[in-house]
Amino acid sequence: MTSIDELFKKSGLPSSSSKRKLDPMVRDPTEIYKSARTSSNNHSRHADVEPSPDEDNLEAGPAPPPDDDDDGDYGPSAPPEDDGPNDDEEGRFFGGGISAQEKEILDFMDDDDPNADINTEEKIDLAWLKKTALGFEKRISRNAELRAKFEHDPARFIDSEADLDASIKALSILGEHPDLYPDFARLGCVGSLVSLLAHENTDIAIGAAEIVGELTDEDVAATEDQWSALVDALLEADLLGLLVSNFARLDEQNEETDRAGVYHALGVVENLCSRPETAEAIGRDGEALLRWLLARAQRQEKPVTQNKQYAAEILAILVQQGSAANRKRLAALDAVDVMLQLVAAYRKRDPERGGDEEEYMENLFEALTCIVDEAEGKEKFIEAEGVELCLIMLKEGKMSKAASLRLLDHAAGGPSGADVCRKIVDAGGLKTTFTLFMKTKDGKTTEHLVGIFASMLRLLPADSADRIRMLAKFVEKDYEKVGKLVKLRRDYGTRVSEVDGHIKVESRGLSDEDKEELADEWFSRRLDAGLFCLQTIDVILAWLIAEDDGARKKIQALLADRDETVAVIKATIQEQIDGMNADSDGSKDTREMLRTLAQFLQ
């Protein structure tokens, strides 16, 4: 028969260490348990047999036959018919094999289990939060107290640590009730949770980081104000500094738990970066974090681990989301030089497709591409010989070729890209880029190449040797590059015209308000059709018409084959001018340049 001890182990009743109190109106099950243990009559399977000390370990079933009676009836006799209801129709177990008191215990557990459906029945509101916060603070204090008192005897405080860990995990339910975030911060619990990142037990610290990650996850249906209340309190409690201190003490190389802890901590940083203002604050106040991310991305590993890839991804997110300020900060930390050295490994070697290393390489290039959009990044890019590395990858690289071309395009672009453009010419980049231009049929590659050409025509000084060499590439071989440009213009123009036709049909009968609502969607469709590349090509053609009479005649002749004139180029440029923000300082120079070019297209 199953012992009373085993029945209690399976019952789900709280142990003596549980903080949950039983209803005082219910009979104490301990008393029932003691009574059942001390009553020998109730333990006896037969009224005339004395229970043995090992009775609790016996299995239910027929008794073995006596040695001297092979023909007798074995097993227990059938129960009396008037003993009450019997679930066992064959009468083998005497009413289920339990005594009246044992049945009372099971009935108590079925009817009064204090743990039954607690999560579904308990109301999660401010009262619950206050109660939970109080219990959370008590467990933190109790654990700290016992740790200080029994510093050299972990067995004396290990239970309090388990209770604390359970309290941390219980906070995850807040993710389903983000309306409580402001109160959670106001009660001071956010600061207490963050303080556990410094706990001596790294498992506690990792658990705290994991819960912070759950509460700040993008899947939480929090409003902007609710999310901000939580995140602002986290940052105020020095979340970033404590995360960095954890990175320093976690042993990723030898402990799987510590590797998971670093991953959860990086996940917290990624969650915080979902808001641009927070991403910028991380860059502004988290220089130690930026340095750690750079160092982690450089760690020698084979194969590349998930955390190394994640560190590179966080760097890319910070420079994408954190505005120009973060890009400038990373440039000042020599991140460009560090990342160029890391991507240099992929000049001839490709990472394994679909793995962490491929994503690692892409994140490094993404971060570099964002940083070189700033003047400080361009300067560092030149100093670290980034132009030369990109040109090598264009000739020798495989998977890295497209990423290096995009990087070079961004480095050469913008008002501060003149030095990069000059460096491209000095490093022999004209031959590399124009050869690739004539061979490629890929739309993305073409887009970046024409972007580089447009930047060089705009930024290389007039009458300089570099500019003359640039123009000469379009003249050579009877203007074959000009012919390729005009052909591309026709292809992109046709695709954009088709989309424009569909949009015109869709817009019929719509009110001005409806058209305004659909404007962004329509513009996106035009971009997908190649509008940006068409505009860039027309800018290049306009420059060539303005600079070289031979190029003007060639372009006019090629356009005449389709009964077109330079007016189609002028229309595209005028559309660019009309679409620019007249009040923006950044677009002022570009508008002036486009207006000047339009004057040559008469």
C-alpha positions as CSV (number, residue, x, y, z in Angstrom):
1,M,0.0,0.0,0.0
2,T,1.2,3.5,-0.8
3,S,2.5,5.1,2.4
4,I,1.1,8.3,3.9
5,D,4.5,10.0,3.4
6,E,4.2,9.3,-0.4
7,L,0.6,10.5,-0.5
8,F,1.8,13.8,1.0
9,K,4.7,14.1,-1.4
10,K,2.2,13.9,-4.3
11,S,-0.4,16.1,-2.8
12,G,1.0,19.4,-3.8
13,L,0.5,20.8,-0.3
14,P,3.0,23.5,0.7
15,S,6.0,22.4,2.7
16,S,6.8,23.8,6.1
17,S,9.1,26.4,4.6
18,S,6.3,27.9,2.4
19,K,5.2,31.4,3.2
20,R,1.6,30.7,2.1
21,K,-0.7,30.3,5.2
22,L,-3.5,27.8,5.4
23,D,-7.1,28.8,6.1
24,P,-7.4,28.6,9.9
25,M,-11.0,27.2,9.5
26,V,-9.6,24.1,7.9
27,R,-8.4,21.2,10.0
28,D,-4.6,21.1,10.1
29,P,-3.5,18.2,7.8
30,T,-0.5,17.6,10.0
31,E,-2.8,16.5,12.8
32,I,-4.5,14.2,10.4
33,Y,-1.2,12.9,9.2
34,K,0.0,12.2,12.8
35,S,-3.2,10.5,13.7
36,A,-3.0,8.3,10.7
37,R,0.5,7.3,11.5
38,T,-0.2,6.5,15.1
39,S,-3.3,4.4,14.6
40,S,-2.2,0.8,14.1
41,N,-5.8,-0.4,13.4
42,N,-6.1,1.8,10.4
43,H,-2.8,0.7,9.0
44,S,-3.6,-3.0,9.4
45,R,-4.7,-4.6,6.2
46,H,-6.5,-7.4,8.2
47,A,-8.1,-6.9,11.6
48,D,-6.4,-9.9,13.1
49,V,-2.9,-9.2,11.7
50,E,-0.4,-6.9,13.4
51,P,1.2,-4.5,10.9
52,S,4.8,-5.0,10.2
53,P,7.5,-2.2,10.4
54,D,7.9,-2.5,6.6
55,E,4.2,-2.4,5.8
56,D,4.4,1.0,4.1
57,N,6.7,-0.4,1.5
58,L,4.4,-3.3,0.5
59,E,2.6,-3.2,-2.8
60,A,-1.2,-3.9,-2.9
61,G,-2.1,-7.4,-4.1
62,P,-2.9,-10.9,-3.0
63,A,-0.9,-12.4,0.0
64,P,1.5,-15.2,-0.8
65,P,0.1,-18.7,0.0
66,P,1.2,-20.7,3.1
67,D,3.8,-23.3,2.4
68,D,1.7,-26.1,3.8
69,D,-1.5,-25.4,1.9
70,D,-1.3,-25.5,-1.9
71,D,-5.0,-25.8,-2.4
72,G,-6.4,-23.1,-0.2
73,D,-8.1,-19.9,-1.2
74,Y,-5.5,-17.2,-1.4
75,G,-5.7,-13.4,-1.0
76,P,-8.0,-11.4,1.2
77,S,-11.6,-12.3,1.8
78,A,-14.3,-10.2,0.1
79,P,-15.4,-7.2,2.0
80,P,-18.9,-7.2,3.7
81,E,-21.7,-6.0,1.4
82,D,-22.8,-3.3,3.9
83,D,-19.5,-1.5,4.2
84,G,-20.7,1.3,2.0
85,P,-19.9,2.2,-1.6
86,N,-17.0,0.4,-3.2
87,D,-15.3,1.7,-6.3
88,D,-13.6,-1.6,-6.8
89,E,-16.2,-4.0,-8.3
90,E,-13.9,-7.0,-7.8
91,G,-13.5,-6.3,-4.2
92,R,-9.7,-6.6,-4.3
93,F,-8.6,-3.5,-2.4
94,F,-11.2,-3.0,0.3
95,G,-12.8,0.2,-0.8
96,G,-9.8,1.5,-2.7
97,G,-7.1,0.3,-0.3
98,I,-7.2,3.2,2.1
99,S,-8.6,3.8,5.6
100,A,-11.2,6.3,6.6
101,Q,-8.5,8.7,7.9
102,E,-6.4,8.3,4.8
103,K,-9.5,9.1,2.7
104,E,-10.0,12.2,4.9
105,I,-6.5,13.3,4.0
106,L,-7.1,12.8,0.3
107,D,-10.4,14.6,0.4
108,F,-8.7,17.5,2.2
109,M,-6.1,17.7,-0.6
110,D,-8.7,17.6,-3.3
111,D,-10.9,20.3,-1.8
112,D,-8.5,22.6,-0.1
113,D,-5.3,22.6,-2.1
114,P,-4.0,26.2,-1.5
115,N,-2.0,26.0,-4.7
116,A,-4.8,25.0,-7.0
117,D,-5.4,27.5,-9.9
118,I,-3.8,30.3,-7.9
119,N,-2.4,32.0,-11.0
120,T,-5.7,32.0,-12.8
121,E,-7.8,33.1,-9.9
122,E,-5.6,35.8,-8.3
123,K,-6.3,39.3,-9.5
124,I,-3.2,41.1,-10.8
125,D,-3.7,44.7,-9.7
126,L,-2.1,47.4,-7.6
127,A,-2.9,45.6,-4.4
128,W,-1.3,42.4,-5.7
129,L,1.7,44.4,-6.8
130,K,2.2,46.0,-3.4
131,K,1.9,42.6,-1.7
132,T,4.4,41.1,-4.2
133,A,6.8,44.0,-3.8
134,L,6.7,43.7,-0.1
135,G,7.5,40.0,-0.3
136,F,10.2,40.6,-2.8
137,E,11.9,43.2,-0.6
138,K,11.7,40.9,2.4
139,R,13.4,38.1,0.6
140,I,16.2,40.4,-0.6
141,S,16.7,41.6,3.0
142,R,16.5,38.2,4.5
143,N,19.0,36.8,2.0
144,A,21.4,39.7,2.6
145,E,21.0,39.2,6.4
146,L,21.8,35.5,6.3
147,R,24.7,35.9,3.9
148,A,26.3,38.4,6.2
149,K,25.6,36.3,9.3
150,F,26.7,33.0,7.9
151,E,29.3,34.1,5.4
152,H,31.3,30.9,5.6
153,D,28.4,28.5,5.9
154,P,26.4,28.6,2.6
155,A,24.1,25.9,3.9
156,R,22.6,28.4,6.3
157,F,21.5,30.8,3.6
158,I,20.9,28.6,0.6
159,D,17.2,28.3,1.3
160,S,16.8,32.1,1.4
161,E,18.6,32.2,-2.0
162,A,16.1,29.7,-3.4
163,D,13.2,31.8,-2.1
164,L,14.8,34.9,-3.6
165,D,15.2,33.3,-7.0
166,A,11.6,32.2,-7.0
167,S,10.5,35.8,-6.2
168,I,12.5,37.1,-9.1
169,K,10.9,34.6,-11.5
170,A,7.5,35.5,-10.2
171,L,7.9,39.0,-11.4
172,S,7.7,37.8,-15.0
173,I,3.9,38.0,-14.8
174,L,4.2,41.8,-14.9
175,G,5.0,41.4,-18.6
176,E,1.3,40.6,-19.1
177,H,0.3,43.6,-17.1
178,P,2.4,46.6,-18.3
179,D,-0.1,49.0,-16.9
180,L,1.6,48.3,-13.5
181,Y,5.0,49.3,-14.8
182,P,4.8,52.9,-13.5
183,D,3.7,51.7,-10.0
184,F,6.4,49.0,-10.1
185,A,8.9,51.8,-10.6
186,R,7.3,54.1,-8.1
187,L,7.4,51.4,-5.4
188,G,11.2,51.1,-5.8
189,C,11.1,47.5,-7.0
190,V,12.9,48.4,-10.2
191,G,15.9,49.6,-8.3
192,S,15.9,46.5,-6.1
193,L,15.7,44.2,-9.1
194,V,18.6,46.0,-10.8
195,S,20.6,45.8,-7.6
196,L,20.5,42.0,-7.8
197,L,22.7,42.2,-10.8
198,A,25.5,42.7,-8.3
199,H,24.5,39.7,-6.2
200,E,27.4,37.5,-5.1
201,N,25.6,34.5,-6.6
202,T,25.8,34.9,-10.3
203,D,22.8,32.7,-10.8
204,I,20.7,35.3,-9.0
205,A,22.3,38.0,-11.1
206,I,21.5,36.1,-14.3
207,G,18.0,35.5,-13.2
208,A,17.5,39.2,-12.6
209,A,18.9,40.1,-16.1
210,E,16.6,37.5,-17.6
211,I,13.5,39.0,-16.0
212,V,14.5,42.6,-17.0
213,G,14.8,41.2,-20.5
214,E,11.3,39.7,-20.4
215,L,9.8,43.0,-19.0
216,T,11.4,45.1,-21.7
217,D,10.8,42.7,-24.6
218,E,9.2,44.2,-27.7
219,D,6.4,41.7,-27.5
220,V,5.1,43.2,-24.3
221,A,2.0,45.3,-25.1
222,A,3.1,48.4,-23.2
223,T,2.3,51.9,-24.2
224,E,5.1,54.4,-24.7
225,D,4.6,56.0,-21.3
226,Q,4.4,52.6,-19.5
227,W,7.6,51.3,-21.2
228,S,9.4,54.6,-20.6
229,A,8.5,54.6,-16.9
230,L,10.1,51.2,-16.5
231,V,13.2,51.9,-18.7
232,D,13.9,55.3,-17.2
233,A,13.9,53.7,-13.7
234,L,16.2,50.9,-14.9
235,L,18.7,53.4,-16.3
236,E,18.5,55.5,-13.2
237,A,19.4,52.5,-11.1
238,D,22.7,52.1,-13.1
239,L,21.5,49.1,-15.2
240,L,24.2,49.7,-17.8
241,G,27.1,49.8,-15.3
242,L,25.9,46.6,-13.5
243,L,25.5,44.8,-16.8
244,V,29.1,45.6,-17.7
245,S,30.3,44.5,-14.3
246,N,28.5,41.2,-14.9
247,F,30.2,40.7,-18.2
248,A,33.5,41.0,-16.5
249,R,32.8,38.2,-13.9
250,L,30.9,35.7,-16.0
251,D,32.9,32.8,-17.4
252,E,31.7,32.2,-20.9
253,Q,34.4,29.8,-21.8
254,N,33.7,27.2,-19.1
255,E,30.2,27.7,-17.8
256,E,27.1,27.2,-20.0
257,T,25.0,29.1,-17.4
258,D,27.4,32.1,-17.7
259,R,27.2,32.0,-21.5
260,A,23.4,32.2,-21.2
261,G,23.8,35.0,-18.7
262,V,25.8,37.1,-21.2
263,Y,23.2,36.4,-23.9
264,H,20.3,37.6,-21.6
265,A,22.2,40.7,-20.7
266,L,22.9,41.6,-24.3
267,G,19.2,41.0,-24.9
268,V,18.4,43.6,-22.4
269,V,20.6,46.1,-24.2
270,E,18.9,45.3,-27.5
271,N,15.5,45.8,-26.0
272,L,16.5,49.2,-24.6
273,C,17.8,50.2,-28.1
274,S,14.3,49.9,-29.5
275,R,13.7,53.5,-28.5
276,P,16.1,55.9,-30.3
277,E,16.4,58.2,-27.3
278,T,17.4,55.3,-25.1
279,A,19.9,54.0,-27.7
280,E,21.5,57.5,-27.7
281,A,21.5,57.6,-23.9
282,I,23.3,54.2,-23.9
283,G,26.0,55.6,-26.2
284,R,26.3,58.8,-24.1
285,D,26.4,57.2,-20.7
286,G,27.7,53.7,-21.5
287,E,31.2,54.2,-22.8
288,A,32.3,51.1,-20.7
289,L,29.6,49.1,-22.5
290,L,30.8,50.3,-25.9
291,R,34.3,49.3,-25.1
292,W,33.2,45.9,-23.8
293,L,31.2,45.3,-27.0
294,L,34.2,46.1,-29.2
295,A,36.4,43.9,-27.1
296,R,33.9,41.0,-27.2
297,A,33.5,41.3,-31.0
298,Q,37.3,41.0,-31.3
299,R,37.7,37.8,-29.1
300,Q,39.3,35.0,-31.0
301,E,36.9,32.2,-31.4
302,K,36.6,29.3,-33.8
303,P,33.8,28.9,-34.6
304,V,32.2,32.2,-34.0
305,T,29.9,31.9,-31.0
306,Q,26.4,33.4,-30.7
307,N,27.5,35.9,-28.1
308,K,30.3,37.2,-30.3
309,Q,27.8,37.7,-33.1
310,Y,25.4,39.3,-30.7
311,A,28.0,41.8,-29.5
312,A,28.5,42.9,-33.2
313,E,24.8,43.1,-33.7
314,I,24.3,45.4,-30.7
315,L,27.0,47.7,-32.1
316,A,25.2,47.8,-35.4
317,I,21.9,48.5,-33.6
318,L,23.4,51.3,-31.5
319,V,24.7,53.2,-34.6
320,Q,21.5,52.6,-36.5
321,Q,19.1,53.7,-33.7
322,G,21.3,56.1,-31.7
323,S,21.5,58.9,-34.3
324,A,24.8,60.6,-35.3
325,A,25.9,61.0,-31.7
326,N,26.6,57.2,-31.3
327,R,28.3,57.0,-34.6
328,K,30.6,59.8,-33.6
329,R,31.3,58.2,-30.2
330,L,32.3,54.9,-31.8
331,A,34.5,56.6,-34.3
332,A,36.3,58.3,-31.4
333,L,36.9,54.9,-29.9
334,D,38.6,53.8,-33.1
335,A,35.8,51.4,-33.8
336,V,36.4,51.8,-37.6
337,D,39.9,50.5,-37.4
338,V,38.9,47.6,-35.1
339,M,36.0,46.6,-37.4
340,L,38.0,46.9,-40.6
341,Q,40.6,44.6,-39.1
342,L,37.9,42.1,-38.3
343,V,36.2,42.2,-41.8
344,A,39.6,42.0,-43.5
345,A,39.6,38.2,-42.6
346,Y,36.9,37.9,-45.3
347,R,38.8,39.3,-48.2
348,K,39.2,35.8,-49.7
349,R,37.5,33.6,-47.2
350,D,33.7,33.3,-46.9
351,P,32.0,32.5,-43.6
352,E,29.7,29.5,-43.5
353,R,26.4,30.3,-45.0
354,G,23.4,30.5,-42.6
355,G,25.6,30.5,-39.5
356,D,26.5,32.9,-36.7
357,E,29.7,33.9,-38.5
358,E,27.9,35.1,-41.6
359,E,25.6,37.2,-39.5
360,Y,28.7,38.4,-37.5
361,M,30.3,39.7,-40.7
362,E,27.2,41.4,-41.9
363,N,26.7,43.2,-38.6
364,L,30.3,44.5,-38.7
365,F,29.8,45.8,-42.2
366,E,26.4,47.3,-41.2
367,A,28.0,49.1,-38.2
368,L,30.9,50.4,-40.4
369,T,28.4,51.7,-43.1
370,C,26.6,53.7,-40.5
371,I,29.7,55.2,-38.9
372,V,31.2,56.4,-42.2
373,D,28.1,58.4,-42.8
374,E,29.6,60.9,-40.4
375,A,32.5,63.1,-41.2
376,E,34.5,61.7,-38.3
377,G,33.8,58.2,-39.5
378,K,35.0,59.1,-43.0
379,E,38.2,60.5,-41.6
380,K,38.9,57.3,-39.6
381,F,38.0,55.2,-42.6
382,I,40.7,56.9,-44.7
383,E,43.3,56.6,-41.9
384,A,42.6,52.9,-41.4
385,E,43.0,52.3,-45.2
386,G,39.4,51.4,-45.6
387,V,39.2,52.5,-49.2
388,E,42.1,50.2,-50.2
389,L,40.5,47.3,-48.3
390,C,37.1,47.8,-50.0
391,L,38.7,47.9,-53.5
392,I,40.6,44.6,-52.7
393,M,37.3,43.0,-51.7
394,L,35.7,44.2,-54.9
395,K,38.3,42.4,-56.9
396,E,38.9,39.3,-54.7
397,G,36.0,39.0,-52.3
398,K,33.0,36.8,-52.6
399,M,30.3,37.2,-50.0
400,S,32.1,40.4,-48.8
401,K,32.0,42.1,-52.2
402,A,28.4,43.4,-51.9
403,A,28.9,44.7,-48.4
404,S,32.2,46.3,-49.2
405,L,30.7,48.1,-52.2
406,R,27.9,49.5,-50.1
407,L,30.4,50.6,-47.5
408,L,32.4,52.5,-50.1
409,D,29.3,54.1,-51.5
410,H,28.3,55.5,-48.0
411,A,31.9,56.6,-47.3
412,A,32.1,58.6,-50.6
413,G,28.7,60.1,-50.2
414,G,27.6,63.3,-48.4
415,P,29.2,66.8,-48.4
416,S,32.2,65.5,-46.4
417,G,33.0,62.6,-48.8
418,A,35.5,64.5,-51.0
419,D,38.6,63.0,-49.4
420,V,37.2,59.5,-49.8
421,C,36.5,60.3,-53.5
422,R,40.0,61.5,-54.0
423,K,41.3,58.4,-52.2
424,I,39.4,56.1,-54.6
425,V,41.0,57.7,-57.6
426,D,44.5,57.6,-56.0
427,A,44.1,54.0,-55.0
428,G,43.3,52.9,-58.6
429,G,39.6,52.6,-57.8
430,L,38.4,54.0,-61.1
431,K,39.4,50.9,-63.0
432,T,38.0,48.5,-60.4
433,T,34.6,50.3,-60.1
434,F,34.1,51.0,-63.9
435,T,35.0,47.4,-64.8
436,L,32.5,46.1,-62.3
437,F,29.9,48.6,-63.7
438,M,30.2,47.3,-67.2
439,K,30.0,43.6,-66.2
440,T,27.3,43.6,-63.5
441,K,23.7,43.0,-64.1
442,D,22.7,43.1,-60.4
443,G,20.4,45.9,-59.4
444,K,21.9,46.5,-56.0
445,T,25.5,46.5,-57.3
446,T,24.5,49.0,-60.0
447,E,22.7,51.2,-57.5
448,H,25.9,51.5,-55.3
449,L,28.2,52.0,-58.3
450,V,26.2,54.9,-59.7
451,G,26.0,56.3,-56.2
452,I,29.8,56.4,-56.1
453,F,30.0,58.0,-59.6
454,A,27.5,60.6,-58.7
455,S,29.4,61.5,-55.5
456,M,32.7,61.8,-57.4
457,L,31.2,64.1,-60.0
458,R,29.7,66.3,-57.3
459,L,32.7,66.4,-54.9
460,L,35.9,66.2,-56.9
461,P,37.2,69.7,-57.5
462,A,36.7,71.3,-60.9
463,D,39.7,71.1,-63.2
464,S,41.5,68.8,-60.7
465,A,43.5,65.9,-62.1
466,D,41.2,63.5,-60.2
467,R,38.1,64.9,-61.8
468,I,39.6,64.8,-65.3
469,R,40.6,61.2,-64.8
470,M,37.0,60.5,-63.7
471,L,35.5,62.1,-66.8
472,A,37.9,60.4,-69.1
473,K,36.5,57.0,-68.0
474,F,33.1,58.0,-69.5
475,V,34.7,59.2,-72.7
476,E,36.9,56.2,-73.5
477,K,35.9,53.5,-75.9
478,D,33.5,55.8,-77.7
479,Y,31.5,56.6,-74.6
480,E,30.5,53.0,-73.9
481,K,29.9,53.8,-70.2
482,V,27.5,56.6,-71.3
483,G,25.7,54.1,-73.5
484,K,25.4,51.7,-70.5
485,L,24.0,54.6,-68.4
486,V,21.3,55.5,-71.0
487,K,20.3,51.8,-71.3
488,L,19.9,51.5,-67.5
489,R,17.9,54.8,-67.6
490,R,15.4,53.3,-70.1
491,D,15.0,50.1,-68.0
492,Y,14.4,51.9,-64.7
493,G,12.3,54.5,-66.4
494,T,10.0,51.9,-67.9
495,R,9.6,50.1,-64.5
496,V,8.8,53.4,-62.7
497,S,6.4,54.5,-65.4
498,E,4.5,51.2,-65.1
499,V,4.1,51.8,-61.3
500,D,3.1,55.4,-62.0
501,G,0.4,54.1,-64.3
502,H,-1.1,51.8,-61.7
503,I,-1.0,54.5,-59.1
504,K,-2.8,56.9,-61.5
505,V,-5.6,54.3,-61.9
506,E,-5.8,53.7,-58.2
507,S,-6.1,57.4,-57.4
508,R,-9.1,58.0,-59.5
509,G,-12.1,59.0,-57.5
510,L,-10.1,59.3,-54.3
511,S,-10.3,62.4,-52.1
512,D,-7.2,64.5,-51.4
513,E,-7.2,63.1,-47.8
514,D,-7.2,59.5,-49.1
515,K,-4.4,60.3,-51.5
516,E,-2.4,61.8,-48.7
517,E,-2.8,58.7,-46.6
518,L,-1.6,56.5,-49.5
519,A,1.3,58.8,-50.5
520,D,3.9,56.9,-48.5
521,E,2.8,53.6,-49.8
522,W,2.9,54.8,-53.4
523,F,6.3,56.4,-52.9
524,S,7.6,53.1,-51.5
525,R,6.3,51.2,-54.5
526,R,8.1,53.7,-56.8
527,L,11.3,53.2,-54.9
528,D,11.0,49.4,-55.2
529,A,10.6,49.9,-59.0
530,G,14.0,51.7,-59.1
531,L,13.1,55.4,-58.7
532,F,16.3,56.2,-56.6
533,C,18.6,54.6,-59.1
534,L,16.8,56.4,-62.0
535,Q,17.3,59.7,-60.3
536,T,21.0,59.0,-59.6
537,I,21.6,58.0,-63.2
538,D,19.9,61.2,-64.4
539,V,22.1,63.3,-62.1
540,I,25.2,61.6,-63.6
541,L,23.9,62.2,-67.2
542,A,23.2,65.9,-66.3
543,W,26.8,66.3,-65.0
544,L,28.2,64.8,-68.2
545,I,26.0,67.1,-70.4
546,A,27.2,70.1,-68.4
547,E,30.9,69.1,-68.5
548,D,31.5,67.6,-71.9
549,D,30.1,68.5,-75.3
550,G,30.9,65.1,-76.7
551,A,29.0,63.4,-73.9
552,R,26.0,65.8,-74.6
553,K,25.9,64.8,-78.2
554,K,26.1,61.1,-77.4
555,I,23.4,61.3,-74.8
556,Q,21.1,63.3,-77.1
557,A,21.6,60.7,-79.9
558,L,20.9,57.8,-77.7
559,L,17.7,59.4,-76.3
560,A,16.6,60.2,-79.8
561,D,16.4,56.4,-80.6
562,R,13.3,56.4,-78.4
563,D,12.0,59.8,-79.5
564,E,13.2,61.3,-76.2
565,T,15.1,64.4,-75.4
566,V,17.1,65.7,-72.4
567,A,13.7,67.0,-71.1
568,V,13.1,63.6,-69.6
569,I,16.2,64.0,-67.5
570,K,15.2,67.5,-66.5
571,A,11.8,66.2,-65.4
572,T,13.4,63.7,-63.1
573,I,15.8,66.3,-61.6
574,Q,12.9,68.7,-61.1
575,E,11.0,66.0,-59.2
576,Q,13.9,65.6,-56.9
577,I,14.0,69.3,-56.2
578,D,10.3,69.4,-55.5
579,G,10.5,66.5,-53.1
580,M,13.2,68.0,-51.0
581,N,12.5,69.9,-47.7
582,A,13.2,73.6,-48.5
583,D,13.8,74.4,-44.8
584,S,16.4,71.7,-44.2
585,D,20.0,72.9,-44.0
586,G,21.3,69.6,-45.1
587,S,19.5,69.7,-48.4
588,K,20.2,73.3,-49.2
589,D,23.5,72.6,-51.1
590,T,21.9,69.6,-52.9
591,R,19.0,71.8,-54.1
592,E,21.4,74.4,-55.5
593,M,23.4,71.8,-57.3
594,L,20.3,70.2,-58.9
595,R,18.9,73.6,-60.0
596,T,22.3,74.4,-61.6
597,L,22.2,71.1,-63.5
598,A,18.6,71.6,-64.6
599,Q,19.7,74.8,-66.4
600,F,22.0,72.8,-68.7
601,L,19.1,70.6,-69.8
602,Q,17.4,73.0,-72.2
